[in-house]
Amino acid sequence: MNVEDKLHLRKFKPRRYQLPIFDAIENKDYRRVLCVMPRRAGKDITAFNLMIRMAIRTVGVYYYVFPTYSQAKKVIWDAITNTGEKFLDYIPPAWVEGKNGQEMKITLANRSIIQLVGSDNVDSLVGTNPRGVVFSEYALQSPLAYQFLRPILLANDGWALFISTPRGKNHMWELYNIALHSPDWFAYKLSVEETNHIPLAEIEKEKAEGLMSEDLIMQEYYCSFDMGVEGAYYSKYLDKMRVKGQISIVPWEPSFKVHTAWDLGVRDNTSIIFYQICNQIVRIIDCYEKSKEGLEHYVSVVNSKPYTYGKHFAPHDIRVREFGSGLTRWEKARQLGITFQMTDNIPIEDGIEAVRSTLSKVWIDEKQCAPLIKALENYRQEYDAKKKVYKPRPLHNEFSHYADAMRYLCVSLPKSVDGLSSEQIEKNYREAYYGHSPGHDFLRDPRSGY
């Protein structure tokens, strides 16, 4: 009995809409496959059975990557299907050489290894040598895992399968757009209308009973990237800004001072937003973010820019003294040439509302500030899975730092104004672009605030 017969004897029978995933990797030899599928469409059971088949065919190490180690244990290692079968039982018993529950590793009879891992510990993947990798719920994972494994897969002619439902326009959305336009990728996106794995009446019932919002239904069942993340604070405001052209090319205006708003991290990222105020229009022209660097590094970055600076704003905790030097970061920054002004210490909820009320008069450069835009789109409330409600506070993740800097910017706007009248601002603008001749006029660009 050959391999195909042995595998066919097991319990998995793919649904019609799952077959193209097998076909792409097994028959058409795609090395990169990305599948966007609805909730409860059988993404993991499909991908795990595909990995079994590939591991039996070709000896090697195969990683099944989840956002966290605990999710890998819950979704695959300890999981039982709706029909009462264990996920691991899809591997033919005769092919199981050994199991290591602590490492969630299975050794097959041909010496192939299937191991479940979490992208929350990407360092454990460095130096490994996989031939195939599944990234489950990739929209919730750290993209660093694929960045670490990508060169190894290229060297091994290995394959990678990404399965997920959308979570706004984050790294998953970016990868999906790359896959759509690359002949080396197989991109596959379905909604519940195409899978028909759940009656639409059941979804409507969940909506009517208040179990799911319209936004969440569109995201989870119709695989919409455009609805943003459920619980997102700013995604709908940013959509309006795009429609109005407020996220576009916003050049630096040399005749106006550049202010900065900082979120200062110690172990976390430090984020800086560079902005100008032109006649009550906030023009965000640049941003910068990095982690694990001293204050000297960020001051150097600021000084390397060609801007003429106005004011620099930081949160009130900049006055806290550091144990090592005994200096506050405010004092240290001043020694380095930057004198910070502290933002008002107001509740986070009030700061978020300040951002919402300010976005209507904000213009953001879509190229220079792409990381900032991405962070604002994905900044959201923390979700309580047990109570199935959103907590009244933001989720702290990789998007928080730019979002905090944006909050400090908006709270500090009254302090950012230099006190010039609109006539003086217009005069400065004219002189910077056309000299002192009173006969010149200039085009009125809404991005300049005139």
N, C-alpha and C positions, 0 to 999 in steps of 0.2 A: 504493500500500500504506500503510495507516494505522499509527499508533503501535502499536496492540495487535498487529497482524500482525507488525511488525518485532520486537517483544519476544518474541512467541510463537515466532519462528523460532530464537531462541537456545536454549541447552542446558538451561536450568533448567525442571524440571517439579516443581512443589510436591507434597509428600506430602499426604495427606488432612488430617492434623492441623495442617499448616502453613497451610492455606487460610483458617481463621478470622482469621489475622493480616492477610492481604490484605483480606479482607472488611470487617474493622473499620475500616480506614483508607480504603480506596478506595471502598467502597459505603455504609457506615454513617456515615462522616464523623466518626469518633472522633478527637479531637485528642491524646488521651493513651491509650497502650496499653502494658500491662505483661504480659509473658509469662515465666512461670517454667517452664522446660523442662529435661529431663534432659540429661546429658552425651551428646554425639555425636548429638543430635537434629536437627542442621542449623539451629541458631539463626542463625548468621551468614550462611550462604548464603541463607536466607530473607530476612533483614533487608536484606542488600545488594541483592538483586534487587528488593525492594520500593522501596528508595531509588532505584534506576535508573528504575523506572517512574514514580515521583513526580517525579523531576528532569526527565524528558522531557515529562511532562504540564504542569508548571508551572515557569517559569523562576525560578531562585533559587539560593541557597547552601545546600548540604546537608552536615552534618557527621556523620561516623561516628566516635563517641568510644569509645576503649578505655581501660582503666586506665592504660596507659603508651603512649608513642609507639612504643617498640620492639615492643610487642604488636600495634599497628596494622599495622606493617610486616610482621610475621611472619604474622599471621592473615589479612590481606586482600591487601596490596600484593604480597608475594612468594609467596603461598600457591598451592598446587596441590591440586586436589580428588582424591578417591580414584580418579576415572576419568582422571586425568592432565591435566585442564584447569586453566588459570589462573583465579583468581577474577575478575580484571579483564576476562577474555575474555567474561564474561557481558554486558558492555556491547557493543551492536552496533557493529562497527568504523566503520560509516558515521556514527555519532553521536559519535565521539571526535574532538574538535577539537584537543586537545593534552593532554600529560601532563607533570607536573613531579614527577620522582622525589624531589627533595630535600624538597619540601613535601608530597609524597603528595597531589597535587591533580590532578583530571581536569576539563578543560573540555569540555562537550558542544557539539554543533553549534548548539543553541538558546541558548547562552551560560550555561546552568546550570553550577554548579560542585559537584562532589563531592570532599570533602577528608577524609582520615583524620587524626585528632588524638588526643592522649592527655590524660586528665583530670589527669595529674601536672603539667601546665603550664596551669593554669586561667587564668592571666593572659592567655594568648594568645587566649582566647575573648572577653575583654572588648572591647566596642565592635564586635563582629561583628553580622551581620544574617541569621541562618539562617531558612529556611522549614521545614526538617525536620531532625530530629536522631535518630540511633540511639545509644543507650547500651548498649554490649556488655559483658557480665559486670558489670552495674551493682553487684552486691554487693561487688565488689572495687575499685570506683572511689571517688574522692573525691566526696562529695555536693555539693561546692561548684560543680562544673561545671554541674549542673542548676540550682542556685540562681542562677548567673550568667545562664544562657540562658533561664530561665523567663519573665522579663518581656519579653524580645525575642520569644519564641514567642507569647506572649499578644498582643502588639501586632501581630504579623504574621498572626494566626490560623494559626500554624504547628503542626506536629504533632511529637510525640516518642514514640519506641518504646523501651521498656526491655526488654532480654532478659538472662536470667541463670539460673544455678542458685543455690540458697540458699547462704549462708555464715553460718549462725546468725541470731540475732535482731538484726541490725544495721539500717542505714538502708534496705536493700532490703526487709526484713521490714516495717518501718514503712510504707514506700510501698505495699507490697502490701496492707496492711490499709486504707490510705486508698482505694486503687483499688477494693477489694471493696465499699466502702460509698458510693461516689460514682457518680452516674448519668453523670458526665462522663468516666468512665474505663471502658476495657474491660480487665478482668482475666482472664487466661487461665493456668491452672496445670495441668500434666500430669505424670504419672509414666510410667515405662517400661511399666507395665501398660496404659496407654492409648495410648501411641505404638507399642508393639511394634516399635520400630526396632532393638532388640537382643534376641536370644533370652535368656530368663531363665536358661537353662542356662549361657550364657556368663558371666553375672554370678556365678552360683553357683560356677563354675570359678575365677573371679578371687578369690572369697572363700576357697575351699578351698586355693588355692595361696598364700594370704597376700599377694596383690597389693593387696587392698583390705580394710579392716576393715568390720565391720557398720555402724558409724556413718557411714563414708564412703560406703558403698553406699546407705544410706538418704538421705544428703544429695544425692549426685550423680545417682542413678538414680530415686529415689522422691521427690525434691524436698522432703525434710523440713526444715522450719525448726526443729523441736523437738529434733533430735539435737544441735544446737549445732555449733560449728566443730570439725572433726577436729583433734585435738591441743590442744583448749582445756583450760586448767588447772582452771577452776572451774565450768563450765556444769552439770555433773551435781550438784554441791553446791548450786548456786542452785535447781535444779529441786526438790530435796528441801526447801529452805527455803520455796519457794512452796507446796508441799503442806502444810507445817506451819504456814503463815500467818506466817512470819518476815519476809516481804516484804509489808508492808501499811502502815497508818497508824501511825507511831511519833512521837507528839508530844514536844516538848521538855518536860522536867521541870524547872521552875525551881529546885527544891530541891537539884538535883545540879549539880556543876560540869561545864562542857563542855571537853573536851580537843580538840586539833587535831593531825592528822598531815599533813605537807607533803611533796610532791615538788617541789623547787625547780628550775625550768628557767631557762636563760639565753636561748637561742634557741627552745627547746621550751616546751611548756605548763608552767605551774605549777598544781598541783592541791592542794586543801585538803579534808580530810574532818573534819567536826565530829561528835564522838561523846561519849556519856556512859557511865559504868559504874555500873550499879545492881545491887548484890548479885551480882556476877560475870556479869551480863548486859551485853553490849555493845550499845548502842542508837545506831545511826548516824542522825542527825537532819537533816543538811544537808551540802552539798558545794559547792565552787566551783572553777572552772577558767578560765584565760585565758592568752593568750600575749603576748609582746612588751611586757610591762609591768614597771616597776621594782618593787622590794620595797615602796616606799611605797604603791603601789596595793593590794597584798595586805594590808598591815597596816591600811590604811583600811577595806577590806572586812570584816576580822575585827572591827575596833572598831565598825563600824556595826551589828553584830548585837546583839541584846538579852541575849546570854548572859553568865553569870558564868564566867570562864575558870579552868581548872586549869592544865594543862601543855601546852606546844607542842613537838611532836617533828619533827625534820628529820634527813635523812641526814648521815653523818659528813663529807661533802665541803663542808658549810656552813662549815667552818673554812678552806677554801682562799681565799687572798687574791686579790682582783680587781686587775687591772693598773691600772685607772683611778684608783681611790681609795686603793689600798693597804690597804683594810680587808677583813676577811673578812665574808661575809654574816651570820655570827653576830654580829659586832660592830655591823654596820650595823643589824640588826634590834633589837639591844639599845638602840641610840640612839633607835630609833623606838618603843620601849616593849614589845617582845616579847623575852623571854629564852628561846631555844630550848634544849631538851635533845636531845642527839644519840642517835640509835638505835644499837643495837649493829651493828657492821660484820661481818655474817655473810654467807656465800655466798647468792646469789640462790635456789638450789635449796632451801636450808634455810628461807629466808623464805617461799617459796611453800608449803612444807609447813606452816609456822606458820599461814598463812592457811587452808589446808584444815582443819587441826585446830581452828581457832577458829570457823569459820562456823556450826558447830552451836549456838553460843551467841550469835550475832549477829542482831539485828533491824535491818532497814533500811527507812526511810521510802520507799515506792515513788514518791511524787510529788516530794518535795524532792531525792531522790537518784537520779532516773531516769538521768542521765548516768553516774553511778558504777556502777549496776547493769548498764547496757549495756556499759561497759568491762570489767567482771568477766566477763560472759558471753562476750566476744569476745577475751579475753586468751589467747594460745595460743603454742605452740612455733613456732620458725622452721622452714620446710620446705626441705630440700635436694632440688631438682627433679632434679638429675643422679643422685644416689644413691638417690632415692625414699625417703628416711627423714627423720624429724624430728630437728633438731639439738638438743643438750642445753641450749638457751637460749631465752628468750622472743623473739618477733618484736617489734621496736621499731616501733610505729606509733601511731596516734592514741589507742589504748586503753591504751598502756603507762603513761601518767602517773598516772591514777587507780589503776591496778593497783599501781604502785610505792608510792603513798601508802597503799594498803590494806596492803601488806606492812610498811611502817614502823609502821603502827598496830598490827598484830598482834604484831610483834616487841617493841614497847614497852609492851604491856599490863601486864607486871609493874611497870613504873615509873609507870603511870597511876593506880594505886590510891592513894587518899588516906590509907589506914591506918585508916579508921573500921571499927568492928566492925559486924556485921550488925544488932545491937540499936540502935546509934547511927544507922545509915542509916535503919532503920525509924522511929525517933523523929523524925528530920529530915523524913521523908516525911509522917508524920502531922501534924506541926506546920505544914508548908507548906500542906497542904490543908485541915486541920480546926482549926487553932489549937492552943492548949495544953490544951484540955479532954481529960482522960484517958478520958472516956466514949465518944469517937468511935472508929469503926472504918472501914475502907475496903475497897473491892472489890479482890480480888487479881487483878491483870491480869498475865498472863505476860510482856507487853511491858515491865513495870516490873521484872521479875526477882524478884517475890515470889510 
